[in-house]
Amino acid sequence: MQIYFISTNDSSRSKMAEGFAKVILPTSWIIKSAGVSADKISPYAIQVMSEVGIDIAEEPSQSIDDTILTNSDVVVSLSRDAKSKTLALPTSVQAVHWPLNDPAMATGSEKQKVAAFREIRDEIKQYVTNIRDEYRQ
């Protein structure tokens, strides 16, 4: 089973999803993430994932690879930009959309920005857990 998490720039949501998936999903799964464009991983994403014992600091940010996209079993889009990439997927690929806010768009104090990343982190963990439970059956 191969799952591909895609977002706008592979700097926070998709990286957090990949990090959780590598811990929560079966070790036999191939787990990848990418963005419509690649970007530097958000230091806030690195911080909030380290708080739950997951290190994403060394994961390289990637651009969406159409070969991986069309050969995955499940493609999870985490942004509107990425969702548009799922419109032409083969019928053999299950397309899932998680309508998550982009924590990188959070404004306010440092504390408020970190809180936005924690909120999205926790939503992603629940979504990944749901995927695990769905495929157990």
C-alpha positions in Angstrom: 0.0 0.0 0.0 1.3 3.4 -0.9 -0.1 6.7 0.5 0.9 10.1 -0.8 0.1 13.3 1.2 0.1 16.4 -1.0 -0.3 20.1 -0.1 0.6 23.5 -1.4 4.3 23.6 -0.7 5.2 20.5 1.4 6.4 22.6 4.3 3.9 21.8 7.1 0.6 19.9 6.6 1.9 17.2 4.3 5.2 16.8 6.3 3.2 16.5 9.5 0.9 13.9 7.9 3.9 12.0 6.6 5.5 12.0 10.0 2.4 10.7 11.8 1.8 8.1 9.1 5.2 6.7 9.5 4.4 6.1 13.2 0.7 5.2 13.0 0.3 3.2 9.8 1.7 -0.3 9.2 5.4 -0.4 8.5 4.7 -2.2 5.2 3.1 0.9 3.8 5.1 3.3 1.5 4.5 6.8 2.8 5.5 9.9 0.9 4.6 13.6 0.8 5.0 16.4 -1.6 3.7 19.9 -2.5 2.5 21.6 -5.6 5.9 23.3 -5.1 8.7 22.4 -2.7 9.7 24.8 0.1 11.7 24.9 3.3 10.0 22.9 6.1 8.4 25.3 8.6 10.2 25.6 11.9 6.8 25.7 13.6 5.9 22.3 12.0 9.3 20.9 13.2 8.7 22.3 16.7 5.1 21.0 17.2 6.0 17.5 15.8 9.0 17.3 18.1 6.7 17.9 21.0 5.0 14.6 20.2 8.3 12.8 19.6 8.3 12.9 15.8 11.3 14.4 14.0 10.6 15.8 10.6 13.5 18.2 10.5 15.6 16.1 8.1 12.8 15.2 5.7 13.4 16.9 2.3 10.6 18.9 0.9 9.5 17.6 -2.5 7.4 18.7 -5.5 4.6 16.4 -6.6 5.9 13.6 -8.8 3.1 12.6 -11.3 4.4 9.0 -11.5 4.1 8.6 -7.7 0.8 10.4 -7.7 -0.8 8.1 -10.3 0.8 4.9 -8.9 -0.3 5.5 -5.3 -3.1 3.6 -3.7 -4.3 6.6 -1.7 -3.6 10.2 -2.4 -4.6 12.6 0.4 -4.8 16.3 -0.5 -4.4 18.8 2.3 -5.1 22.0 0.4 -7.2 23.3 -2.4 -4.2 23.7 -4.6 -3.3 20.0 -4.1 -6.9 18.8 -4.4 -6.9 20.1 -8.0 -4.1 17.6 -8.8 -6.4 14.7 -7.8 -9.0 15.4 -10.4 -7.3 13.4 -13.2 -6.2 10.4 -11.0 -6.9 7.0 -12.4 -9.9 5.3 -10.8 -7.6 2.8 -9.1 -6.3 5.6 -6.9 -8.4 6.6 -3.9 -8.5 10.4 -3.6 -9.2 11.8 -0.1 -9.4 15.5 0.8 -8.7 16.7 4.3 -10.0 20.3 4.4 -7.3 21.7 6.8 -6.4 25.3 7.3 -2.9 26.3 6.4 -1.2 27.0 9.8 1.5 29.0 7.9 -1.2 31.6 7.3 -1.7 32.1 11.1 -1.2 35.7 12.3 -0.6 37.1 15.7 2.0 36.5 18.3 4.5 33.7 18.3 2.4 31.8 20.8 -0.7 32.2 18.6 1.2 30.9 15.6 2.5 27.9 17.4 -1.0 27.2 18.7 -2.3 27.2 15.1 0.3 24.6 14.2 -0.6 22.5 17.2 -4.3 22.5 16.3 -3.6 21.4 12.7 -1.1 18.8 14.0 -3.7 17.3 16.2 -6.3 17.2 13.4 -3.8 15.5 11.2 -3.0 12.9 13.8 -6.8 12.1 14.1 -7.1 11.8 10.3 -4.1 9.5 10.0 -5.5 7.3 12.8 -8.8 7.2 10.9 -7.0 6.0 7.8 -5.3 3.3 9.8 -8.6 2.1 11.3 -10.4 2.2 7.9 -7.8 -0.1 6.3 -7.7 -2.5 9.2 -11.2 -3.7 8.3 
